Each structure stands twice: as structure tokens, then as C-alpha cells.
Amino acid sequence: MRVNSRGFSAWLPFAALWVKNSALPRIICEMASRQSPEVGRHEACFCFMISRMPDKASSKENAAYLRVGTSSFTAEGWEKTFYPQGMQARDYLSYYATQFDTLEIDATFYRIPAESTVKGWYAKTPTNFLFALKAPQEITHERVLVDAEPVLKEFLRVTEHLGEKRGPILFQFQYFNKKAFAAPGDFMARLKPFLEKLPSEPRFALEIRNKTWLGPALYDLLRKHNIALALIDHPWMPRPREWFTKGDAITTDFTYIRWLGDRKAIEELTKTWDTTIVDRTRDLQDWVEACRNFMKRKIRVFAFANNHYAGHAPGTLRLFTELMEK
């Protein structure tokens, strides 16, 4: 096939828009190299136009500062729509790691895993993969930080087998009524000595579900100890912009986002998590705006989707990624 040089120049602007994310520039370069020098000059102009387009650079920036994953890598229905048909459960994690570069492990909330399990997680994932781990509920829900250091020490010892793949540890707290803590200051008094004993590595994030506790006292305490405040999309908690009405909710060099949704409401509709049933486009557009602002500040973002958010966590991540790329 030969390319007419005059016709080639006429469609360059349209071609540039069409192929900016494809492999076509390379193909045209190969074609043009076999044509006349005049076509070669047009081809050079075309390739320059492609190279100047910003999308690839923004994608690289996203890769440097943004990681997205799901909360757990198994769920009822995923074997039909996320994992290849017939795939054995033992291969799920390896496949998952070809789709996303991070994973929040929910199972560690219920118990400290066996060392063999942790070693298996490491073996089944690539070198650039990161695991976020939920701290055991014995620390956050049962002991509520009282005499919790031995539990945390054992948890960190076991999960150390993840090596460089161990990402942030999340302390997820429940909603506390006034019987548990009469005022936010009472919780801060419990939290402060616990944070003071944490090691500098791995990194930690903290999630609370008391909206009125958000503000300078909590933010400053977390900032002092280099702990990230988890930003959650949950019926009880603020919308993305509202997290910042009482101060800067970014308390260290990374942030930890969790798209949780309304568990009770969605489970009235389904308990099979194979498809999206709640349109979260508008909500995720707000989070896209927030994440772009975080990354402009050179803040690393870990974002995790739960099935209860929209019905199918991988679908939530696909939608978020599409919106980020617009």
C-alpha cells in the first residue's frame, strides 16, 4: 500500500486525534519509511504531533502517584464476570495482579493470617504489587487500643513476609456512641499514646466513622505521627470536598481512599457481586477531582473499592479509571 503525500498531509490533524492512544503512529512510520522523502517529512511532522500530546504523560503521572484496587479479591459472582471461566481459585490472586497493582486484604481484620498464607500472597504477585492490610479487629474493636501492642507486634511480624510488597496498614474504627467515648477528646486521649508507640515502618492509615470528630485536633495528631487519615465514601461521612471544611485532611505524604457505600441498602437489592447496579458516576467524578488535586500536591493515593459501593468493585475501578483519563 502506498500513501499519497498530499492526501497524507490533509488528514494529519484528524489522524492525530484518532490515534493518540494507539500503536498506529509506529505503523505509519514504518509505511512512510518506504515512501518518498516528502512523505517522510509529513510522517515526521505527524509523529512529532503525537509525541506532544499530553495524555501519555498524565498516564505516567497517574501511575507514579495513584494505585487502585479492591477490598478483597474474591466475592460471590466474580467467578462469572471478573475471573476467566474455569479458572481455579488458587490462581485468582495471580490473575487479579494482572488487572490492578494493589489490593486491600480484608481477611486480616478478622484474624492474623498464617505465615504460609502471607508467603503465598508474596509468591503470587509481581514485584511492583502492594498489599494494604486491615489491622485485626482485636486491636480496633475489641481492645479499642487498650493493651493492644502485643497483638500489633505479632501482626507486623507475620506480615513482614510480604517484604517490599507490604503497603499501608489500616486501623478501621467503628462508629462510637457517647457511651464508648463521651467526647472526641476522650478518643484522642486513647489514641495519642498508641500512635506514639507505632514504628516508622510500615506506614499506617486510620479510619473513623464519627463525622463530628473530624477537625484540627485529629488532623494535627495524625500529622504529628505521619499517619494518613482514611477518606471514606460512606453514608455517615462527608462528601470529598467536605472533608476539608475544618482543615487539611491530608495528614502525610499519602492518602487512603475507601469507596464503601451503603451496605444495608445494597444488600436489600443483591448479595451477588457480579455487576454494577448503582450508578456512581457523579460520586466518582467528585473523587476524580479530589485525586487530581492530591496528585498535584505530590500526594500518593491508594484507593480501594468495595462491592457494596456499586455492586461490583472491579466495575467501580474501571469507571473511576475512565473518568480519570478524560
C-alpha positions in Angstrom: 0.0 0.0 0.0 1.3 3.5 -0.9 0.4 6.8 0.7 -0.2 9.9 -1.3 1.8 12.7 0.3 -0.7 15.4 -0.4 -3.6 13.4 0.9 -1.5 12.4 3.9 -0.9 16.0 5.0 -4.7 16.7 4.6 -5.7 14.2 7.2 -2.9 14.7 9.7 -5.0 16.7 12.3 -7.8 14.2 12.3 -5.4 11.3 12.5 -3.6 12.8 15.4 -6.8 13.0 17.4 -7.8 9.4 16.5 -4.6 7.6 17.1 -3.1 9.4 20.1 -3.5 6.3 22.3 -2.9 3.6 19.7 0.0 1.9 18.1 -0.8 3.5 14.7 2.0 6.1 14.7 4.6 3.3 14.6 2.8 1.6 11.8 2.6 4.8 9.8 6.3 5.5 10.5 7.1 2.1 9.0 4.9 2.8 6.0 6.4 6.2 5.4 10.0 5.0 5.7 9.3 3.0 2.5 7.8 6.1 0.7 9.3 9.2 -0.8 11.3 11.7 1.3 8.4 14.1 1.0 6.1 11.6 2.7 8.8 11.0 5.3 8.7 14.7 6.2 5.0 14.5 6.7 5.4 11.4 8.7 8.0 13.2 10.9 5.6 16.0 11.5 2.8 13.5 12.3 5.0 11.7 14.8 6.0 15.0 16.4 2.3 15.9 16.9 1.7 12.5 18.6 4.7 12.9 20.8 3.5 16.3 22.0 0.1 15.1 23.2 -0.3 15.2 26.9 -2.3 12.0 27.6 0.7 9.7 27.9 2.5 12.0 30.3 -0.6 12.2 32.5 -0.9 8.4 32.5 2.7 8.1 33.7 1.9 10.7 36.4 -1.1 8.7 37.5 1.0 5.5 37.6 3.5 7.2 39.9 1.0 8.7 42.4 -2.2 6.6 42.1 -2.9 2.9 42.9 -6.4 1.5 42.8 -7.6 -1.9 43.9 -10.5 -3.7 45.5 -11.2 -4.7 49.1 -10.6 -8.4 48.9 -10.0 -10.4 45.7 -12.9 -12.9 46.0 -16.6 -12.4 46.1 -19.8 -14.2 45.1 -20.2 -13.7 41.4 -16.7 -12.7 40.5 -16.0 -16.2 39.1 -18.5 -15.4 36.4 -17.6 -11.8 35.4 -14.1 -11.0 36.6 -12.1 -14.1 36.6 -11.7 -16.2 33.4 -14.2 -19.0 33.1 -12.9 -22.2 34.6 -10.0 -20.6 36.5 -9.1 -22.3 39.7 -9.4 -20.3 43.0 -5.7 -20.8 43.7 -5.0 -18.8 40.6 -7.3 -15.8 41.4 -4.7 -13.6 43.1 -2.1 -14.0 40.3 -4.8 -13.0 37.8 -6.0 -10.2 39.9 -2.5 -8.8 40.0 -2.5 -8.5 36.2 -5.5 -6.2 36.4 -4.7 -4.0 39.4 -1.5 -3.0 41.2 -2.7 -3.0 44.8 -5.2 -4.9 47.0 -6.7 -4.3 50.4 -6.8 -7.5 52.4 -10.0 -7.7 54.4 -9.3 -11.1 55.9 -6.6 -9.7 58.2 -9.3 -7.7 60.0 -10.8 -11.0 61.3 -7.6 -12.8 62.3 -3.9 -12.7 61.9 -3.1 -14.9 58.9 -0.8 -17.9 58.9 2.8 -17.2 57.8 2.3 -19.7 54.9 -0.6 -17.6 53.6 1.3 -14.4 53.7 4.2 -16.1 51.8 1.7 -17.3 49.3 0.5 -13.8 48.7 4.0 -12.7 48.0 4.8 -15.5 45.7 1.7 -15.0 43.5 2.2 -11.3 42.8 4.7 -9.2 40.8 7.5 -7.2 42.3 5.7 -3.8 42.0 2.5 -5.0 43.7 1.5 -3.6 47.1 -0.8 -5.0 49.7 -2.8 -2.8 52.1 -3.7 -4.7 55.2 -6.6 -4.1 57.6 -5.3 -4.4 61.2 -7.0 -7.1 63.3 -10.4 -6.1 64.9 -8.9 -7.3 68.2 -7.0 -4.0 68.2 -9.6 -1.6 67.0 -13.0 -3.1 68.0 -12.3 -5.5 70.9 -9.5 -3.9 72.9 -10.0 -0.4 71.3 -6.3 0.3 71.6 -6.0 -0.8 75.3 -3.1 -3.2 75.8 -3.2 -3.8 72.0 0.6 -3.6 71.4 1.3 -7.4 71.6 -1.4 -8.1 69.0 0.0 -5.5 66.7 3.5 -6.7 67.2 2.6 -10.3 66.2 0.6 -9.0 63.2 3.5 -7.0 62.0 5.9 -9.9 62.5 3.7 -12.3 60.4 3.0 -9.8 57.6 6.7 -8.9 57.4 6.9 -11.8 55.0 5.4 -9.5 52.4 8.7 -7.6 52.3 8.7 -4.7 49.9 5.1 -5.6 48.9 3.7 -4.6 52.3 1.9 -1.3 51.9 -0.1 0.7 54.4 -1.8 -0.8 57.5 -5.3 0.4 58.1 -6.8 0.9 61.6 -10.5 0.8 60.9 -12.6 2.0 63.8 -16.4 1.6 64.1 -18.8 4.4 65.0 -18.6 5.2 68.7 -21.6 6.4 70.7 -21.3 8.6 73.7 -21.2 5.6 76.0 -18.0 4.5 74.4 -16.4 8.0 74.3 -18.3 10.9 75.7 -16.4 13.4 73.6 -13.8 13.3 70.8 -11.1 14.4 73.2 -11.6 11.1 75.1 -10.9 9.1 72.0 -7.8 11.3 71.2 -6.5 10.7 74.7 -6.7 6.9 74.0 -5.3 7.3 70.5 -2.3 9.5 71.3 -0.2 7.0 73.4 -1.0 4.2 70.9 0.3 6.3 68.0 3.5 7.2 69.9 4.5 3.6 70.1 4.0 2.8 66.4 7.1 2.0 64.3 8.0 4.3 61.5 7.6 1.4 59.1 5.3 0.1 57.7 3.1 3.1 57.1 -0.3 3.4 58.7 -3.7 4.9 58.0 -6.6 5.5 60.4 -10.4 5.4 59.6 -13.0 6.8 61.9 -16.8 6.9 61.4 -17.7 9.8 63.7 -18.2 12.7 61.4 -18.2 15.3 64.2 -14.7 14.2 65.2 -13.1 15.5 62.0 -11.1 18.6 62.5 -7.8 20.2 63.6 -7.3 18.1 66.7 -7.5 14.8 64.9 -5.7 16.1 61.8 -2.8 17.6 63.8 -2.4 14.4 65.9 -2.2 12.2 62.8 0.1 14.7 61.0 2.5 14.7 64.0 2.9 10.9 63.7 2.9 10.7 59.9 -0.4 8.8 59.8 -2.8 9.1 56.9 -6.5 9.8 57.6 -8.6 7.4 55.5 -11.1 9.3 53.4 -14.2 7.1 53.0 -17.3 7.3 50.9 -19.9 6.2 53.4 -23.5 7.4 54.2 -22.4 8.7 57.6 -19.4 10.6 56.4 -18.8 13.8 54.3 -18.5 14.2 50.6 -15.0 14.6 49.2 -14.8 18.4 49.5 -16.4 18.4 52.9 -13.5 16.5 54.4 -11.5 19.8 54.2 -14.0 22.3 55.6 -12.3 22.1 59.1 -8.7 21.9 57.9 -6.4 19.9 55.6 -7.4 16.2 55.8 -4.2 15.2 54.1 -2.0 14.4 57.1 1.1 12.8 55.5 2.6 12.1 52.0 -0.1 9.6 51.0 -3.9 9.3 51.4 -6.1 6.3 51.7 -9.5 6.3 50.0 -12.2 3.7 50.5 -15.4 3.6 48.4 -17.6 1.7 50.9 -21.2 2.6 50.1 -24.4 1.7 52.0 -24.1 -1.9 52.8 -27.6 -2.3 54.3 -29.3 -0.6 51.3 -27.4 -2.5 48.6 -27.8 -5.9 50.3 -31.6 -5.4 50.0 -31.1 -5.4 46.3 -28.4 -8.1 45.8 -25.9 -10.3 47.6 -24.2 -11.4 44.4 -21.5 -9.1 43.3 -21.1 -9.7 39.6 -22.4 -6.5 38.1 -22.8 -2.8 38.8 -26.3 -1.9 40.0 -25.8 1.6 41.4 -24.7 4.4 39.1 -21.8 6.1 40.9 -20.6 8.3 38.0 -21.4 11.6 39.8 -19.9 10.4 43.1 -16.7 9.2 41.4 -16.4 12.5 39.4 -16.1 14.2 42.8 -13.4 11.7 43.8 -11.6 12.2 40.4 -11.4 15.9 41.1 -10.1 15.3 44.6 -7.5 12.8 43.4 -6.2 15.1 40.8 -5.8 17.8 43.4 -3.9 15.4 45.7 -1.6 14.3 42.9 -0.8 17.9 42.0 0.4 18.2 45.6 2.6 15.1 45.0 0.4 13.1 47.4 0.3 9.4 46.7 -3.2 7.9 46.5 -4.3 4.5 47.5 -8.0 4.0 46.5 -10.0 0.8 47.2 -13.5 -0.1 46.0 -15.9 -2.4 48.0 -18.6 -4.4 46.3 -21.2 -2.6 48.5 -20.4 0.7 46.8 -22.0 0.0 43.4 -22.4 -3.8 43.2 -19.2 -4.9 41.5 -15.9 -3.5 42.8 -13.9 -4.1 39.6 -16.5 -2.2 37.7 -16.2 0.7 40.1 -12.5 0.8 39.4 -13.0 0.7 35.6 -15.4 3.6 35.8 -13.1 5.6 38.0 -10.1 5.0 35.7 -12.2 6.0 32.7 -13.2 9.3 34.4 -9.6 9.9 35.4 -8.4 9.6 31.8 -11.0 12.1 30.4 
